[in-house]
């Protein structure tokens, strides 16, 4: 009897899979079972809503959104394709409780089931407030709400820009209030203030006003008002978006935030330079009351006139007080007038006394001015003059000495005259009016030479380089030789 075959032996050992008798189910591949699970899950559950906390939030470079939804006991993966992720109304972060709507499916690549999210909302007002507080803390840590960043508003803005809905009651309230208080030029940038895309429009409007040219056809506003009427926290959520907050914080124009009613507070209020409780209050903050301003100007003008006239009145009072203490002009001149009268009287008496004294002296000297006395004095003077003798030698000696000195100077002049040797046959050589005293000067001058003789002058041109005579060599003195024959 033959033994068992090799295949039977492998099968009996459990090494090779082999169908049992009556088994008509073929083994399934991994792909087949994954597809069966996918169809079963999608057919069984279809469209579902899940509530849970976001975890592991991330955005891929393709724009798809991936996350996990979890609660106390389980975790499920979630994915939101790019089209739906771009329409998400808030910034998804870890820790936010949301309600996600979509379809359950499986991901065969990892043998996991997941939800393909088509819509995601924050789960209730409490979760929304938690997200708001978390965003506020993060932006505050960046310094966007710091008090030192707040700027002062212009007192009287020439142009006011308003970012709001053009069809609501807000813009009418603002325009009406501005017309009552201080008519101003208003530029309105119409935007959506609620719903999908409203945050992007508000941020674009704020940045658009800031990007206007100051000297352009449409002038850049001096002040911005971002306004919206009241509503729930969901209605005002666009003004809590980070894109709006950053646009307001980075605006080069001062911004007034007037979102909601007095009890409503958004992150835009924290980022703005000034918060208004209502849009109407924003218009009141933006401009002063024209009538009050005119009354203030009148009061200031009156005070200015009083301030200008007050020093004049005080000066007049002080002048009158000081003038009352001054003496009378007659009293000031009385002493001088008396002194003048005294001096005049003294002068009259002095002149009279001087004339009387001169008259007496003339009478006393009359006998000394007689004709006989004058004739005697004249005769004595003539006799004295006749006795004086002027010797000729006293005059001739100095004249002779001066004549000798003059003759000596004349002889010196003739000896120093450069033209005197011309009479003896010499010539005077000059170049350009200057005497030439050496042959080197002739070579350096390189110009016409003038030879001046006794009876005239002659211009000559030097030819060749002057030859110099060799200096005579002094004979060497040798000691005399003694006579050998001596």
PEJO-V310851 format. One record per pair of residues at least 24 apart in sequence whose C-alpha atoms are under 7 Angstrom apart, sorted by the first residue. I is the first residue (numbers start at 1). J is the second residue. If there is no record, write none. Layout:
# PEJO-V310851
i = {I I}
j = {J J}
This chain:
# PEJO-V310851
i = {34 38 38 41 41 42 42 45 46 46 47 47 48 48 48 49 49 49 49 50 50 50 51 51 51 52 52 52 53 53 53 53 54 54 54 54 54 55 55 56 57 57 76 77 77 78 78 78 78 79 79 79 80 80 80 84 87 89 96 96 97 97 97 98 98 99 136 144 144 145 145 150 151 151 153 155 156 157 157 158 158 158 159 159 159 159 159 159 160 160 160 160 160 160 160 161 161 161 161 161 161 161 162 162 162 162 162 162 163 163 163 163 163 163 163 163 163 164 164 164 164 164 164 164 165 165 165 165 166 170 170 170 173 174 174 174 177 177 178 181 181 181 182 182 182 182 193 194 194 194 198 199 199 199 199 199 200 202 203 203 203 206 206 206 207 207 210 210 210 222 223 223 223 224 224 224 224 225 225 225 225 226 226 226 227 227 227 227 228 228 228 229 229 229 230 230 231 239 239 239 240 240 240 244 245 248 256 258 422 422 423 427 427 427 428 428 439}
j = {108 105 106 104 105 104 105 104 103 104 102 103 101 102 103 99 100 101 102 99 100 101 98 99 100 97 98 99 95 96 97 98 93 94 95 96 97 94 95 94 93 94 114 114 115 114 115 116 117 115 116 117 116 117 118 118 196 196 127 131 122 123 127 122 123 123 267 249 271 270 271 273 254 273 254 287 287 222 223 184 185 222 184 185 186 221 222 223 185 186 187 221 222 223 224 186 187 188 221 223 224 225 187 188 189 224 225 226 188 189 190 191 202 205 225 226 227 189 190 191 193 226 227 228 190 191 192 193 190 228 229 279 280 279 280 283 280 283 283 288 289 290 287 288 289 290 228 235 236 238 238 238 239 241 243 244 243 244 243 244 247 247 248 251 247 251 251 252 253 253 253 254 255 253 254 255 256 255 256 257 258 256 257 258 257 258 259 279 258 259 260 259 260 261 260 261 260 266 267 268 266 267 268 268 271 272 282 282 453 454 454 451 452 453 452 453 466}
